[in-house]
């Protein structure tokens, strides 16, 4: 089989974070590709992959985030589903 190469890696500032889900999105203003990541801490982080930096942290869930869904017609919007039984837009 073919070899795989890691192009980028992100290590969260919280060493206890475990990521469960990631989805691609886009920054509406700049058009930059964003990677949304979420997990055990109940926050969603938006990473600008071209600049290799954290753009935003979305907090509000009371438990881990288990899934993310990006709206196809409006990729700057997303839903997050949490173990706290809530879904946030």
C-alpha positions in Angstrom: 0.0 0.0 0.0 0.8 3.7 -0.3 2.5 5.6 2.5 0.7 8.4 4.3 2.4 11.6 5.4 1.2 13.9 8.2 0.9 17.4 6.8 -0.3 19.2 10.0 -1.0 18.3 13.6 -3.0 20.1 16.2 -2.5 19.6 20.0 -5.2 21.2 22.1 -4.1 23.6 24.9 -6.0 21.3 27.4 -4.0 18.1 27.7 -7.2 16.3 28.9 -9.2 17.0 25.7 -10.1 14.0 23.6 -11.5 14.8 20.1 -14.4 12.6 18.9 -15.4 14.5 15.7 -14.1 16.8 13.1 -15.7 18.4 10.0 -14.6 20.8 7.3 -16.1 24.3 7.1 -15.2 27.7 5.6 -14.6 31.2 7.0 -17.3 33.3 5.4 -15.2 36.5 5.4 -11.9 35.2 4.1 -12.9 32.0 2.4 -10.3 30.1 4.4 -10.7 26.4 5.0 -11.6 25.7 8.6 -11.5 22.4 10.5 -14.0 22.1 13.3 -13.0 19.8 16.1 -14.9 18.8 19.3 -14.8 16.2 22.0 -14.8 15.4 25.7 -14.6 19.0 26.9 -17.9 20.1 25.3 -16.3 22.9 23.2 -16.0 23.2 19.4 -12.8 24.7 18.1 -12.4 26.2 14.6 -8.9 25.9 13.2 -7.7 27.8 10.2 -5.7 25.1 8.4 -3.9 27.5 6.0 -2.6 29.7 8.8 -2.3 26.8 11.3 -4.0 28.7 14.1 -7.0 28.5 16.4 -9.7 30.9 15.1 -12.5 30.5 17.6 -13.7 28.4 20.5 -17.5 27.8 20.8 -18.5 26.9 24.4 -21.9 26.2 25.9 -22.4 22.4 26.0 -22.5 20.8 29.5 -20.9 17.6 28.4 -18.9 16.1 25.5 -19.7 16.9 21.9 -20.4 13.7 19.9 -21.2 15.0 16.5 -21.0 18.1 14.2 -22.9 18.8 11.0 -22.0 21.6 8.6 -24.8 23.2 6.6 -24.0 22.6 2.9 -25.6 25.8 1.6 -24.2 27.9 4.4 -20.9 26.2 5.4 -20.2 29.0 8.0 -23.0 27.5 10.1 -22.9 24.2 11.9 -24.8 22.1 14.5 -23.2 20.4 17.4 -24.8 17.5 19.3 -23.8 16.8 22.9 -24.1 14.1 25.5 -25.9 16.8 27.6 -28.9 16.0 25.2 -28.8 19.4 23.5 -28.2 20.4 19.8 -26.8 23.8 19.2 -26.7 25.9 16.0 
